[in-house]
Amino acid sequence: MATQHSLLLLTFLLQFSSLQFPSLGLYNLQKTYFINCGSDTDVEQNNNNYIGESDPNYPEKLFGISSTMTSQSSVPSTLYQTARIFNSESSYEFTTIPNNTYMVRLHFLSFSSPTNLSSAKFSVSVPGFHLLQNFDAKNTTNSPLIKEYFVKIIRKRFKIIFTPQNSSFAFVNAIELFTLPIHFIPDLVARFSYLSSTGRGLSTYTGDLLSRALETKHRLNVGGETVTRLTDDLSRNWLPDDNYITTPQNAKNISFSGNIKRTANDESDGPNSNQYIAPDTVYQFAKETKNGSNGLSISWSFPVDKNIDHFIRLHFCDFSNLQPGLTTFFLYFYDTYVQNVNDDGTGISLQLNDPYYYDFVVRSDASGIFKVTLTPNVTFSLPSAFLNGLELMKLIEPSGLVPFDDLDSNSKVNLPVVVGSAVGGLVLVFVVVVMLLWIRKIRKQRPVENSSWLPVRAAAGWSNHSRLTDGTTTQGSPLRNINLGLKISLHDLQLATENFKAERIIGKGGFGNVYKGVLENGKSVAVKRSEPGSGQGLPEFQAEIMVLSKIRHRHLVSLIGYCDERFEMILVYEYMEKGTLRDNLYGTNLPSILSWKQRLEICIGAARGLHYLHKGATGGIIHRDVKSTNILLDENLVAKVADFGLSRTGPLDQHSYVSTGVKGTFGYLDPEYFRSQQLTEKSDVYSFGVVLLEVLCARPALDPTLPREQVNLAEWGVFCKDKGILEDIIDPTIKGQIDQNSLRKFSEAFEKCLQDDGSDRPSMGDVLWDLEYALQLQRGTIQREPHEDSSSSASVSIQLPNVRRFPSLSTLSEIDDMSIGRITDESVNAEDSVFSQLNIGDAR
């Protein structure tokens, strides 16, 4: 066992040492392969040089039994005059740059030959995914068929595997494989839910989009002609949209002969378009609503696979108006409102001739048709809507039947792939030796079960192997010292939930269903079970256990245990009787029964929990998904922060931020974090400010059914406060309960939280101070005049106490409750400090 773990660690170190970072410079086609299969002749096409694979200088490997075939008649291009034929499972193997997104293109044309290529039936797979299953080549006789995929490659070697069906064969005419620009496929994507149980609209697609492969289904140059592969920097074809528009009577084609501006550079992460997102030609054409159409819509319909997640990218460029910002219009999927275009507050530059785009993940319905509609905003003096381009891609689920082969250790790997510089090799050997000696020492000091958490295998099946202790891939960083004493058997959880009975479901999130369970000892628990294809997986599972197994606090939901048997991922929490804060405010058929005083106490509890996360450990922990559904209430309405799947450890160096891909929930997302991808504690503070407004107004953070200026609660709430009309949007059930001084202090708190610049926002400790002050004002323990400025006072002296340095993460499990300000119902003398000292003694 020790040898096995040592080898796994060695593999991880070898892979880590080989990582290259192409994103540090401007994009170029690194590790590019354009292959003329079955030929020793190079072919120039679309500005790309397709190398003949039979050339002895060809750098990559071909494994398996295969032969070549040459066309016996004319074909549309010399690229399709030859093909590689596979009579058994065979593969191409390439050197790749780890942890990069690649374009994979496969070319097929059944030309005339002694072997009837059109009779081929086969599958094509890559590590982790089936790209083509049971492919029938009969429709590839008249013109080339090009299948295009986006795949994240996590290793230095990559295989494309061709598997013929029984008594058949496989073939391919050409292959393309090259890296894509950084951020080409984003980490953060809006998910549109048209059948959501909580209502329609947008949420955040919380999984890593590229944990799945993408297959291009449609790519359109709307309002224009075909854009050929020769014109596009990534060799893409853009087809006219005329075959897909369903309301041609409402639309007209428009064009622009001037220059397309690009405020985005080559490596930018949207929302404005750089040269690789789409070529200028796409943005120089559009379909626009006809003049005098009186708000009539333009619609397109596309054939798609049924009940499958799809990625859609919509391209816009306003070149027909005389000045920017004159046009805003509404976007619909399946006749359901999605959002306003040109008026969503996402930081899009709306300069004339400056292209931009929107990305969404949408699940198709059972009709097999995907519908997109644009409707002008008739409240504008010039109502109009337009679209320049559209891309639609199918998301391919990972396949446990296609393992992530450990290609990096393959003996056939070319020497330059394995061997770096002499100095790098010596350093690597030294590190490996030290780590192996360290492992040997540790194993003498503690049981084997406390070994590092190794990533999960991609294979499926009914095995008792653990995701935490068995695996061969390196898709995530190993986590050390996971508390295996928290493990709960799958059998026990099946008994606790009556085998995950549907009637026991009490909630559903991005990770999966949540069930109410009762353990053998009679303790009620909430059981969160991951679902295949839920969009979340091992990273969130690991993060949740890593955070909650090491900390305890009265205002953080406690982790009871976890289960990772049979490739399940299950988390078990203390049961929170009253559910989510959101459900206690709105969104159910029952009116809210929370008083203003109770709401303040709930906000204070949640703030204490977040403040503890930020300051209770070296480096701190940033939650990254603070929202009203992640604040739970127990039977006594004590608030507890939950769901740590997206949490990140704070910066440990001189920086005040963590650079990371943007994740979170729209409506709560810190705009500064969204723009800069620099995560700070102040990102949680912004999200908490939105929660404070929810508590005050009892409405969602985003409500697309409202007038456009009211859709975003954060913007609308700050606007109303500035205009002195905040009382107009307060929840009517608590209007008569709120002391005006308490309201003033509370509104100051949320307004400070919602500042655009993170440096202008308070710390969570300062927010907690303001909320406890607001509660004291509500209770009447501090007397103030209604006209008095609550930000300063000559009659009251309140100082935040000095806070001791907090213990390190290693001792954090011993600490439960740190509170700035234990407020009791007893009156507090105005001359005394309102807040108590930091209380470590209450830790459990």
LUMGULUM-972686 format. One record per residue (C-alpha): x, y, z; residue in one letter. Coordinates in steps of 0.05 Angstrom, whole numbers. Each point is the difference from the previous one (the first is absolute). Layout:
// LUMGULUM-972686
- X,Y,Z,a
...
//
This chain:
// LUMGULUM-972686
- 0,0,0,m
- 57,48,17,a
- 32,-14,-67,t
- -66,13,-36,q
- -10,68,33,h
- 72,18,-12,s
- -8,-14,-74,l
- -64,41,-3,l
- 35,58,33,l
- 59,-7,-47,l
- -48,2,-59,t
- -33,63,27,f
- 68,34,9,l
- 22,-19,-69,l
- -63,29,-30,q
- 5,63,42,f
- 72,11,-19,s
- -18,-4,-74,s
- -55,52,1,l
- 9,55,-52,q
- -36,67,2,f
- -18,24,-70,p
- -48,51,28,s
- 57,43,25,l
- 10,27,-70,g
- -45,19,-57,l
- -37,-57,-33,y
- 32,-40,-56,n
- -15,-68,-28,l
- 45,-39,47,q
- 6,-76,-8,k
- -37,5,-66,t
- -15,-63,-41,y
- -31,2,-69,f
- 5,-70,-28,i
- -12,-26,-71,n
- -18,-71,20,c
- 22,-59,-42,g
- 50,41,-41,s
- 73,20,-1,d
- -16,65,-37,t
- -11,67,33,d
- -63,39,-20,v
- -10,75,7,e
- -72,19,13,q
- -35,57,37,n
- 68,30,17,n
- 17,-64,38,n
- 53,-51,-20,n
- -26,-71,9,y
- 60,-45,9,i
- 1,-68,-33,g
- 1,-50,57,e
- 40,-52,-39,s
- 58,49,-4,d
- 57,-30,42,p
- 10,68,32,n
- -72,0,26,y
- 9,13,75,p
- -58,-39,31,e
- -20,-74,8,k
- -52,-44,-32,l
- -18,-65,37,f
- -40,-59,-26,g
- -12,-37,-64,i
- -16,48,-57,s
- 10,12,-74,s
- -6,58,-49,t
- -49,13,-56,m
- 5,47,-60,t
- -59,28,-39,s
- -13,-29,-69,q
- -41,60,-23,s
- 0,75,6,s
- -15,30,69,v
- -14,72,20,p
- 69,9,33,s
- 67,-35,0,t
- -8,-6,76,l
- -54,-53,-12,y
- 37,-42,-52,q
- 28,-47,53,t
- -25,-32,64,a
- 26,-43,57,r
- -39,-65,7,i
- -5,-37,68,f
- -21,-73,3,n
- 6,-4,75,s
- 4,48,58,e
- 56,49,-15,s
- 22,68,23,s
- 40,63,-14,y
- 42,26,58,e
- 21,73,6,f
- 45,42,45,t
- -44,53,33,t
- 5,56,51,i
- -35,-21,64,p
- -62,36,27,n
- -16,36,-65,n
- -62,0,-43,t
- 10,-29,-70,y
- -39,1,-64,m
- -8,-70,-29,v
- -24,-6,-72,r
- -11,-65,-39,l
- -11,1,-75,h
- -39,-55,-36,f
- -14,-10,-75,l
- -20,-67,-29,s
- 36,6,-67,f
- -3,-54,-54,s
- 49,-57,15,s
- 4,-76,2,p
- -20,4,73,t
- -70,29,4,n
- 14,54,51,l
- -74,18,6,s
- -13,-68,32,s
- 46,16,59,a
- -31,-3,70,k
- 42,20,59,f
- 9,42,63,s
- 51,53,17,v
- 22,14,72,s
- 51,40,38,v
- 20,-8,74,p
- -64,9,40,g
- -49,10,-57,f
- -35,-34,-59,h
- 1,52,-56,l
- -35,-44,-52,l
- -40,-62,18,q
- -22,-50,-53,n
- 16,50,-55,f
- -27,-20,-69,d
- 40,29,-59,a
- -55,-9,-52,k
- -15,76,0,n
- 72,20,-15,t
- 2,-16,-74,t
- -19,66,-33,n
- 39,51,41,s
- 49,-2,58,p
- -29,-6,70,l
- 39,37,53,i
- -14,-17,73,k
- 26,52,49,e
- 11,-6,75,y
- 28,40,58,f
- 37,-43,51,v
- 40,19,62,k
- 63,-42,0,i
- 30,-11,68,i
- 63,-39,-19,r
- 62,4,-43,k
- -24,-55,-46,r
- -67,-6,-35,f
- -31,-57,-39,k
- -54,0,-53,i
- -26,-71,-4,i
- -38,-31,-59,f
- -41,-62,16,t
- -34,-37,-58,p
- -66,-36,12,q
- 0,-75,-8,n
- 15,-21,-72,s
- 9,73,-20,s
- 58,49,-2,f
- 16,73,16,a
- 33,55,-41,f
- 20,73,3,v
- 25,47,-54,n
- 30,56,42,a
- 9,20,73,i
- 10,68,32,e
- 22,9,72,l
- 21,68,29,f
- -4,42,63,t
- -54,53,7,l
- 11,69,29,p
- -6,6,75,i
- -71,17,23,h
- -28,-21,-68,f
- -48,-45,39,i
- -15,35,66,p
- -2,-28,70,d
- -62,39,19,l
- -61,-8,-43,v
- -72,20,12,a
- -48,-60,2,r
- -69,14,-27,f
- -54,-42,34,s
- -67,3,-35,y
- -31,-56,42,l
- 30,18,67,s
- -41,-17,61,s
- 20,67,30,t
- -21,39,-61,g
- 29,18,-67,r
- 63,39,-14,g
- 74,-2,10,l
- 45,-33,51,s
- 74,-17,-3,t
- 25,-63,-33,y
- 42,-19,60,t
- 39,-57,-31,g
- 63,6,-41,d
- -28,4,-70,l
- 61,-36,-28,l
- -8,-59,45,s
- -43,-20,-59,r
- 18,0,-74,a
- -37,45,-48,l
- -23,-18,-70,e
- -16,55,-50,t
- -71,-9,-27,k
- -14,68,-33,h
- 42,61,-16,r
- -35,56,-37,l
- 19,66,-33,n
- -67,33,11,v
- -22,45,-57,g
- 61,-16,-42,g
- 30,-52,-47,e
- 45,-59,17,t
- 64,19,37,v
- 51,-51,-23,t
- 55,-34,40,r
- 50,42,-39,l
- -27,64,32,t
- -7,-23,72,d
- 63,2,44,d
- -21,-68,30,l
- -19,-30,-67,s
- -75,-2,16,r
- -58,0,-50,n
- -58,48,12,w
- -63,-15,-40,l
- -57,47,-19,p
- -60,-1,47,d
- -55,1,-53,d
- -17,-74,9,n
- -13,10,75,y
- -38,66,6,i
- -74,-12,12,t
- -24,72,-6,t
- 34,27,-63,p
- -58,48,-11,q
- 22,40,62,n
- 74,4,-17,a
- 47,33,-49,k
- 73,-12,-15,n
- 47,58,15,i
- 74,8,-13,s
- 58,45,18,f
- 62,15,-42,s
- 40,38,52,g
- 50,-25,51,n
- -20,-43,59,i
- 29,28,65,k
- 30,-47,51,r
- 5,27,71,t
- 16,-71,23,a
- 71,-26,-10,n
- 19,-69,-24,d
- -2,-32,69,e
- -60,36,30,s
- -55,-37,37,d
- -61,35,-30,g
- -51,27,-2,p
- 28,38,-60,n
- 26,-41,-57,s
- 73,-9,-19,n
- 22,-21,-70,q
- -4,-75,17,y
- -71,1,27,i
- -26,15,-69,a
- 29,33,-63,p
- -17,70,-23,d
- -43,-27,-56,t
- -50,-28,49,v
- -7,67,35,y
- -8,38,-67,q
- -67,-34,-14,f
- -63,-7,41,a
- -74,-13,-2,k
- -41,58,29,e
- -74,10,11,t
- -33,37,-57,k
- -18,73,9,n
- -72,8,22,g
- -5,-72,24,s
- -33,25,64,n
- 41,-43,46,g
- -8,-65,-39,l
- 51,-52,17,s
- 54,-37,-40,i
- 5,-74,14,s
- 46,-57,-20,w
- -9,-75,11,s
- 55,-52,0,f
- -2,-76,0,p
- 36,-26,62,v
- 6,-63,42,d
- -57,-7,49,k
- 7,13,75,n
- 74,16,-5,i
- 40,59,27,d
- 23,47,-54,h
- 48,59,0,f
- -25,60,-41,i
- 40,62,-18,r
- -36,60,-30,l
- 40,54,-37,h
- -20,73,-5,f
- 30,63,-31,c
- -39,65,-4,d
- 20,34,-65,f
- -67,26,-24,s
- -14,54,53,n
- 26,71,-2,l
- 23,-2,73,q
- 10,-56,50,p
- -51,-24,51,g
- -62,16,-42,l
- -23,-72,-5,t
- -18,-50,53,t
- -41,-62,-12,f
- -23,-64,32,f
- 29,-70,-9,l
- -44,-62,6,y
- 14,-75,-1,f
- -60,-45,-12,y
- -45,62,4,d
- 24,13,71,t
- 34,65,19,y
- 75,-5,12,v
- 27,71,8,q
- 6,68,-31,n
- 54,8,-53,v
- 43,63,4,n
- -26,16,69,d
- 23,-53,50,d
- 55,34,40,g
- 54,-51,-18,t
- 51,51,-22,g
- -10,-7,-75,i
- 29,57,-41,s
- -57,25,-43,l
- 41,43,-46,q
- -23,-1,-71,l
- 33,-54,-43,n
- 29,-34,63,d
- -22,-73,1,p
- -21,-39,62,y
- -33,-66,17,y
- -42,-37,51,y
- 10,-72,23,d
- -53,-47,30,f
- -9,-73,18,v
- -70,-23,-18,v
- -31,-69,4,r
- -40,-18,-61,s
- -71,-25,8,d
- -33,-62,-27,a
- -19,32,-67,s
- 69,-6,-32,g
- -5,74,-20,i
- 37,57,33,f
- -34,68,-8,k
- 32,69,7,v
- -41,64,-4,t
- 18,75,2,l
- -54,51,15,t
- 9,76,-4,p
- -12,43,61,n
- -60,42,-21,v
- 12,50,56,t
- 59,27,-40,f
- -12,52,-53,s
- 37,-44,-51,l
- -21,-71,18,p
- 45,-50,-35,s
- 35,-66,10,a
- 59,-31,-37,f
- 45,-61,-1,l
- 67,-9,-36,n
- 20,-71,15,g
- -19,-63,38,l
- 37,-63,23,e
- -34,-60,31,l
- 39,-58,30,m
- -21,-65,32,k
- 31,-17,68,l
- 27,-71,1,i
- -2,-37,66,e
- 63,-34,25,p
- 1,-75,-14,s
- 25,-47,53,g
- 10,-51,-56,l
- 57,43,-29,v
- 54,4,54,p
- 47,59,8,f
- 61,-42,-19,d
- 65,17,35,d
- 33,19,-65,l
- 54,41,33,d
- 35,-64,24,s
- -5,-33,-68,n
- 67,-28,-22,s
- -13,23,-71,k
- 1,73,18,v
- 51,40,-39,n
- 63,17,39,l
- -11,76,-1,p
- -67,-10,34,v
- 29,-36,60,v
- 67,33,8,v
- 5,74,16,g
- 62,39,15,s
- 56,-34,40,a
- -12,48,58,v
- -75,-12,-1,g
- 11,-75,1,g
- 47,3,59,l
- -48,44,39,v
- -57,-48,-15,l
- 40,-60,23,v
- 18,35,64,f
- -72,19,14,v
- -24,-72,-14,v
- 52,-30,46,v
- -18,49,56,v
- -74,-15,-8,m
- 10,-75,1,l
- 42,5,63,l
- -54,44,31,w
- -54,-50,-17,i
- 41,-56,31,r
- 9,40,64,k
- -74,19,4,i
- -22,-71,-9,r
- 39,-20,61,k
- -35,53,41,q
- -73,-8,-19,r
- -49,-51,-29,p
- -4,-11,-75,v
- -72,24,-2,e
- 23,72,8,n
- 35,-1,-67,s
- -9,56,-50,s
- -66,8,-37,w
- 13,-24,-70,l
- -45,20,-58,p
- -56,-44,-25,v
- 5,-48,-58,r
- -43,16,-61,a
- -24,-72,-4,a
- -71,-17,23,a
- -25,-63,31,g
- -23,-31,65,w
- 63,-1,40,s
- 14,11,73,n
- 62,40,-18,h
- 2,69,30,s
- 5,64,-41,r
- 46,27,54,l
- 50,-57,2,t
- 0,-30,-69,d
- 11,29,-69,g
- 47,11,-57,t
- -16,69,-26,t
- 28,67,22,t
- -58,46,-14,q
- 5,34,67,g
- 50,14,54,s
- 7,-53,54,p
- -28,19,68,l
- 37,-21,62,r
- -25,-20,69,n
- -72,-10,-20,i
- -39,-23,61,n
- -17,-72,-19,l
- -35,-7,67,g
- -58,37,-32,l
- -14,-55,-50,k
- -69,-30,0,i
- -16,-63,-38,s
- -47,2,-60,l
- -41,-55,33,h
- -13,44,60,d
- -21,58,-43,l
- -47,-44,-41,q
- -33,-20,65,l
- -3,72,24,a
- -34,25,-64,t
- -42,-63,-16,e
- 46,-12,-59,n
- -2,73,-21,f
- -76,0,-5,k
- -28,57,-42,a
- -48,20,55,e
- 60,16,44,r
- 28,53,-47,i
- 1,67,35,i
- 40,40,-50,g
- 41,-1,-64,k
- 62,38,-20,g
- 56,0,-51,g
- 32,-59,35,f
- -62,-44,3,g
- -61,-17,43,n
- -2,11,75,v
- -37,-52,41,y
- -24,0,72,k
- 29,-60,36,g
- -1,-30,69,v
- 63,-36,22,l
- 1,-62,42,e
- 11,41,63,n
- -64,40,-14,g
- 36,63,-23,k
- -34,37,-57,s
- 46,19,-57,v
- 0,31,-69,a
- 31,-46,-52,v
- 26,34,-63,k
- 12,-50,-56,r
- 36,17,-64,s
- -34,-16,-66,e
- 37,-20,-64,p
- 2,60,-46,g
- -21,48,56,s
- 55,48,-20,g
- 37,-8,66,q
- 45,-56,21,g
- 64,-19,34,l
- 30,70,10,p
- -63,24,36,e
- -4,-65,40,f
- 73,8,21,q
- -7,73,17,a
- -61,-11,44,e
- 33,-54,41,i
- 66,38,4,m
- -33,62,29,v
- -53,-31,45,l
- 42,-56,28,s
- 49,50,29,k
- -44,55,28,i
- -58,4,48,r
- -42,61,13,h
- -70,13,26,r
- -17,37,-64,h
- 29,-50,-50,l
- -38,-62,-20,v
- 34,-61,31,s
- 24,-58,-43,l
- -23,-65,31,i
- 36,-44,-50,g
- 10,-20,-72,y
- -4,-62,-44,c
- 42,-16,-61,d
- -16,-74,-12,e
- -20,-28,-67,r
- 20,65,-34,f
- -53,37,39,e
- 14,70,28,m
- -45,13,60,i
- 5,53,54,l
- -38,-4,65,v
- -16,62,40,y
- -37,19,63,e
- -74,7,-17,y
- -25,71,-1,m
- -73,-1,18,e
- -21,67,-29,k
- 34,-7,-68,g
- 32,57,-39,t
- -4,73,16,l
- -30,12,-69,r
- -57,-48,12,d
- -16,36,65,n
- -2,67,-36,l
- -34,-15,-67,y
- -5,-52,-55,g
- -50,-45,34,t
- -75,3,6,n
- 5,18,73,l
- 8,73,22,p
- 63,17,38,s
- -9,-1,76,i
- 69,28,16,l
- -3,65,39,s
- 50,56,-12,w
- 36,-17,65,k
- 5,-74,-20,q
- 27,20,-68,r
- 53,43,32,l
- 21,-57,45,e
- 4,-47,-60,i
- 44,50,-38,c
- 44,8,61,i
- 8,-76,6,g
- 18,-8,-73,a
- 49,58,5,a
- 33,-32,60,r
- 9,-65,-39,g
- 31,37,-60,l
- 44,42,45,h
- 26,-63,32,y
- 16,-29,-68,l
- 37,62,-21,h
- 40,12,64,k
- -1,-66,38,g
- 55,-34,-38,a
- 68,18,-28,t
- -14,27,-69,g
- -74,-4,12,g
- -54,-35,-41,i
- -41,36,-53,i
- -69,-31,-8,h
- -11,24,-73,r
- -74,-17,-3,d
- -35,40,55,v
- -74,3,-14,k
- -66,-8,36,s
- -7,-74,-19,t
- 68,-14,32,n
- -22,28,67,i
- -39,-52,38,l
- -43,7,63,l
- -7,-51,56,d
- -62,-10,42,e
- 17,61,42,n
- 13,44,-61,l
- 75,-1,12,v
- 34,16,-66,a
- 55,-45,-27,k
- 40,11,-64,v
- 1,-62,-45,a
- 27,-27,-66,d
- 75,7,-2,f
- 11,-35,-67,g
- 27,63,-33,l
- 40,25,59,s
- 72,20,-8,r
- 56,10,51,t
- 18,73,2,g
- 67,30,-23,p
- 60,-22,39,l
- 51,47,-30,d
- 6,75,-8,q
- -60,3,-46,h
- -69,17,26,s
- -35,-44,-50,y
- -3,-69,-31,v
- 3,-4,-76,s
- -53,-51,-21,t
- -52,-15,-52,g
- -65,36,16,v
- -53,-42,35,k
- -61,19,39,g
- -73,18,-12,t
- -25,56,-44,f
- -34,55,39,g
- 49,-11,58,y
- 64,2,-39,l
- 51,53,18,d
- 7,43,-64,p
- 73,14,16,e
- 15,-74,7,y
- -37,-14,-65,f
- 43,51,-37,r
- 68,-15,30,s
- -6,-74,21,q
- 34,22,65,q
- -38,-30,58,l
- 3,35,67,t
- -38,-2,66,e
- -36,62,-26,k
- -33,-44,-53,s
- -37,-35,56,d
- -17,68,30,v
- -33,22,-65,y
- -41,-64,-4,s
- -21,9,73,f
- -23,70,-16,g
- -48,-29,-51,v
- -25,-48,53,v
- -13,59,47,l
- -44,31,-53,l
- -37,-65,-10,e
- -14,-2,75,v
- -27,71,-2,l
- -40,-5,-64,c
- -19,-75,-2,a
- 13,-7,-75,r
- 51,-36,-44,p
- 68,29,-18,a
- -20,-3,-73,l
- -73,3,-23,d
- -7,6,-76,p
- -76,8,6,t
- 9,70,28,l
- 14,64,-40,p
- 72,0,-24,r
- 24,52,51,e
- -26,-44,57,q
- 26,-68,-25,v
- 66,3,39,n
- -16,8,74,l
- 69,27,18,a
- -4,56,-50,e
- -73,15,15,w
- 10,0,75,g
- 59,48,-2,v
- -39,45,-48,f
- -60,2,46,c
- 43,16,61,k
- 35,57,-38,d
- -68,28,-21,k
- -29,-5,70,g
- -54,-50,-21,i
- 28,-62,33,l
- -64,-10,40,e
- -38,-11,-65,d
- 35,-67,-12,i
- 1,-27,72,i
- -38,-65,12,d
- -71,24,20,p
- -4,-52,56,t
- 54,36,40,i
- -9,73,-19,k
- -35,19,64,g
- 51,-36,44,q
- 64,35,-20,i
- 30,55,42,d
- 24,56,-46,q
- 69,3,31,n
- 8,-75,-7,s
- -21,5,-73,l
- 49,56,-12,r
- 58,-40,29,k
- -21,-63,-37,f
- -5,37,-66,s
- 69,30,11,e
- 27,-70,10,a
- -27,-29,-65,f
- 19,63,-40,e
- 72,-6,24,k
- 1,-74,-17,c
- -23,15,-71,l
- 54,49,-20,q
- 29,-15,-69,d
- 71,6,25,d
- 18,-55,49,g
- 47,47,38,s
- -60,44,17,d
- -38,-57,32,r
- 5,-16,74,p
- 28,-64,29,s
- -49,-52,23,m
- 18,20,72,g
- -21,71,-15,d
- -65,-24,-31,v
- -13,-42,62,l
- 12,62,43,w
- -51,40,-40,d
- -52,-55,3,l
- 6,-9,75,e
- -5,75,8,y
- -64,-1,-43,a
- -28,-54,46,l
- 16,41,62,q
- -35,59,-32,l
- -60,-43,-16,q
- -3,-25,72,r
- 3,71,26,g
- 62,-14,42,t
- 33,59,-35,i
- -42,63,-6,q
- 8,43,-62,r
- -40,54,-33,e
- -30,-20,-67,p
- 36,58,-35,h
- 67,-17,29,e
- 55,-25,-46,d
- 12,-72,21,s
- 70,0,-26,s
- 25,45,55,s
- -23,24,68,s
- 25,46,54,a
- -44,-34,52,s
- 21,-71,-13,v
- 71,-27,-1,s
- 5,-68,-32,i
- 66,-33,-15,q
- 14,-67,-32,l
- 43,-39,50,p
- 70,-23,-17,n
- -4,-70,-27,v
- 52,-51,18,r
- 38,-36,-54,r
- -37,-63,-19,f
- 27,-70,3,p
- 26,-36,-61,s
- -41,-47,-43,l
- 32,-60,35,s
- -32,20,66,t
- -64,28,-30,l
- -41,-62,15,s
- 5,16,74,e
- -35,67,-9,i
- -75,7,-8,d
- -27,69,11,d
- 35,65,-6,m
- -46,59,8,s
- 11,73,-4,i
- -56,24,43,g
- -41,-48,41,r
- -65,39,6,i
- -49,-17,55,t
- -69,28,14,d
- 26,41,57,e
- 6,74,-9,s
- 70,26,-15,v
- 23,66,28,n
- 12,48,-57,a
- 67,20,28,e
- 24,-72,1,d
- 29,-39,-59,s
- -57,-35,-36,v
- 43,-59,-20,f
- 34,-53,42,s
- 71,-24,-10,q
- 15,-59,-46,l
- -25,-61,35,n
- 43,-61,-11,i
- -23,-35,62,g
- -68,-18,-30,d
- 33,-45,-51,a
- -24,-71,-2,r
//
